[in-house]
Amino acid sequence: MHTLVLASASPRRAELLSQIGLTFITRPVGIDETVQASEPASAYVERLAREKALAAAGDAGELVIGSDTSVVLSGEILGKPVDAADASATLMRLSGQTHQVMTAVALVRDGVCTACVVTTDVTFRSLSEQEIQAYVATGEPMDKAGSYGIQGLGGIFVKEIRGSYSSVVGLPLQETAALLAQAGYPVWQTWH
């Protein structure tokens, strides 16, 4: 079997891969995550996922997974907050609105990179300023695109989700498994 590599330091992505029974090593990489002029959000997340996977690619026979997630409101990419005030402002913007979570997953095998983007619609209920402040004070939003984690305390803000839950967390499992199967590594064959 091939060695599976996750090009990420994200504990959420690692948990998702473990959830589907995969054994892997992590090899985080640093890349420039600046949005290019006039770059659509879907192209942005796909480019970053590909760059991460390619930057982490090493030995022949490795299968390297890269991923990137963006929260998009009315076409604008809402990145990770720079501080508590930024997190609060982002959450206020998301309050009562439907936004998109776009997650790209890329797989590199022997220098060839394949990728896909999964878009999920997430609707927040209306949030009070007090609960936003309480949430920001927990620190949970500070390392997350869009300033919230659906798998954590921020899950209480979500009124509706249309699409892939795992993609909102950070890695679309169905699409990741499909890419691995196409590369000759069906996930179900790793189950014992």
C-alpha positions as CSV (number, residue, x, y, z in Angstrom):
1,M,0.0,0.0,0.0
2,H,1.0,3.6,-0.5
3,T,2.0,6.0,2.2
4,L,-0.8,8.5,2.8
5,V,0.3,12.0,3.7
6,L,-1.9,14.9,5.0
7,A,-0.4,18.3,4.0
8,S,-2.0,20.0,6.9
9,A,-1.6,20.8,10.6
10,S,-5.3,21.0,11.1
11,P,-6.5,18.7,13.9
12,R,-10.0,18.7,12.3
13,R,-8.7,17.3,9.0
14,A,-6.7,14.7,10.8
15,E,-9.8,13.7,12.8
16,L,-11.9,13.4,9.7
17,L,-9.3,11.1,8.0
18,S,-9.0,9.0,11.1
19,Q,-12.8,8.8,11.2
20,I,-12.9,6.9,7.9
21,G,-10.2,4.5,9.1
22,L,-7.1,5.9,7.4
23,T,-3.6,5.8,8.7
24,F,-1.4,8.7,7.6
25,I,1.4,11.0,8.4
26,T,1.1,14.7,8.6
27,R,3.4,17.0,6.7
28,P,2.2,20.6,7.1
29,V,3.5,23.1,4.6
30,G,3.6,26.9,4.5
31,I,2.3,28.6,1.3
32,D,1.3,32.1,0.4
33,E,-2.4,32.3,1.0
34,T,-3.0,35.7,-0.6
35,V,-6.0,35.9,-2.8
36,Q,-5.1,36.9,-6.4
37,A,-6.7,39.9,-8.1
38,S,-10.2,38.9,-9.3
39,E,-9.8,35.3,-8.2
40,P,-13.1,33.6,-7.5
41,A,-13.4,31.9,-4.2
42,S,-13.8,28.4,-5.7
43,A,-10.6,28.9,-7.8
44,Y,-8.8,30.3,-4.7
45,V,-9.5,27.3,-2.5
46,E,-8.7,24.8,-5.3
47,R,-5.4,26.6,-6.0
48,L,-4.4,26.5,-2.3
49,A,-5.3,22.8,-1.9
50,R,-3.2,22.0,-5.0
51,E,-0.3,24.1,-3.8
52,K,-0.3,22.5,-0.4
53,A,-0.4,18.9,-1.8
54,L,2.3,19.6,-4.3
55,A,4.5,21.4,-1.7
56,A,4.2,18.4,0.6
57,A,4.8,15.8,-2.1
58,G,7.9,13.7,-1.5
59,D,8.8,10.1,-2.3
60,A,7.3,8.2,-5.2
61,G,4.4,6.1,-4.1
62,E,3.1,8.6,-1.6
63,L,-0.4,9.9,-1.9
64,V,-0.5,13.5,-0.6
65,I,-3.8,15.2,0.4
66,G,-4.0,19.0,0.5
67,S,-7.1,20.9,1.4
68,D,-8.3,24.4,2.0
69,T,-11.6,25.9,3.2
70,S,-13.1,29.4,2.7
71,V,-16.3,30.9,4.0
72,V,-17.9,33.1,1.4
73,L,-20.6,35.7,1.9
74,S,-22.0,37.4,-1.1
75,G,-18.9,36.5,-3.1
76,E,-16.5,37.8,-0.5
77,I,-14.0,35.4,1.1
78,L,-14.1,35.7,4.9
79,G,-10.8,34.4,6.2
80,K,-9.6,33.6,9.6
81,P,-10.0,36.6,12.0
82,V,-7.0,38.8,12.8
83,D,-8.4,39.6,16.3
84,A,-11.4,39.3,18.5
85,A,-13.0,42.5,17.0
86,D,-12.6,41.0,13.5
87,A,-14.2,37.7,14.7
88,S,-17.2,39.6,16.2
89,A,-17.7,41.7,13.1
90,T,-17.6,38.5,10.9
91,L,-20.1,36.7,13.0
92,M,-22.4,39.8,13.0
93,R,-22.3,39.7,9.2
94,L,-23.1,36.0,9.1
95,S,-26.0,36.4,11.5
96,G,-29.4,35.6,9.9
97,Q,-27.7,35.0,6.5
98,T,-26.9,32.1,4.2
99,H,-23.2,31.8,3.3
100,Q,-21.2,29.2,1.3
101,V,-18.4,27.1,2.7
102,M,-16.1,26.1,-0.1
103,T,-13.6,23.3,0.6
104,A,-11.2,22.0,-2.0
105,V,-9.4,18.7,-1.7
106,A,-6.4,17.8,-3.9
107,L,-4.5,14.6,-4.2
108,V,-1.0,14.2,-5.6
109,R,0.3,10.9,-6.8
110,D,3.6,10.6,-8.6
111,G,3.6,14.3,-9.5
112,V,0.0,14.3,-10.9
113,C,-2.5,16.4,-9.0
114,T,-6.3,16.0,-9.1
115,A,-8.7,18.2,-7.2
116,C,-12.3,19.1,-6.6
117,V,-14.2,21.8,-4.8
118,V,-17.3,21.2,-2.7
119,T,-19.7,24.0,-1.9
120,T,-22.1,23.8,1.0
121,D,-24.8,26.4,1.9
122,V,-24.9,27.2,5.6
123,T,-27.7,29.4,7.1
124,F,-27.2,31.1,10.5
125,R,-30.0,32.0,12.7
126,S,-30.0,35.6,14.0
127,L,-27.4,36.0,16.7
128,S,-27.4,38.4,19.6
129,E,-24.4,40.6,20.3
130,Q,-24.1,39.0,23.8
131,E,-23.8,35.5,22.4
132,I,-21.3,36.6,19.8
133,Q,-19.1,38.2,22.5
134,A,-19.4,35.1,24.7
135,Y,-18.4,32.9,21.7
136,V,-15.5,35.0,20.7
137,A,-14.3,35.0,24.4
138,T,-14.0,31.2,24.2
139,G,-11.2,31.6,21.6
140,E,-12.8,29.0,19.4
141,P,-13.3,31.3,16.3
142,M,-9.7,32.6,16.2
143,D,-8.2,29.9,13.9
144,K,-11.2,29.2,11.8
145,A,-12.4,30.5,8.4
146,G,-15.5,32.6,8.9
147,S,-14.8,32.8,12.6
148,Y,-16.7,29.7,13.6
149,G,-16.5,26.0,14.0
150,I,-19.6,24.0,13.1
151,Q,-18.2,21.0,15.0
152,G,-17.8,23.0,18.2
153,L,-19.6,25.6,20.2
154,G,-20.4,27.5,16.9
155,G,-22.7,24.7,15.9
156,I,-25.5,26.3,17.8
157,F,-25.6,29.2,15.3
158,V,-26.4,26.9,12.3
159,K,-30.1,26.9,11.4
160,E,-29.7,24.9,8.2
161,I,-27.0,23.2,6.1
162,R,-27.4,22.1,2.5
163,G,-24.5,20.0,1.4
164,S,-21.5,18.3,3.0
165,Y,-21.1,18.6,6.8
166,S,-17.6,17.2,6.7
167,S,-16.7,19.8,4.0
168,V,-17.7,22.5,6.4
169,V,-15.6,21.0,9.1
170,G,-12.6,21.0,6.7
171,L,-12.4,18.0,4.5
172,P,-15.2,16.5,2.3
173,L,-15.0,12.8,3.1
174,Q,-17.0,11.4,0.2
175,E,-14.9,13.4,-2.4
176,T,-11.6,12.6,-0.6
177,A,-12.5,8.9,-0.7
178,A,-13.4,9.1,-4.4
179,L,-10.0,10.8,-5.2
180,L,-8.2,8.1,-3.2
181,A,-10.2,5.3,-5.0
182,Q,-9.3,6.8,-8.4
183,A,-5.6,6.7,-7.4
184,G,-5.9,3.0,-6.6
185,Y,-6.4,3.4,-2.8
186,P,-10.0,2.5,-2.0
187,V,-10.6,3.6,1.6
188,W,-12.8,0.6,2.4
189,Q,-9.8,-1.8,1.7
190,T,-8.0,-0.3,4.7
191,W,-10.7,-1.3,7.1
192,H,-9.8,-4.3,9.3
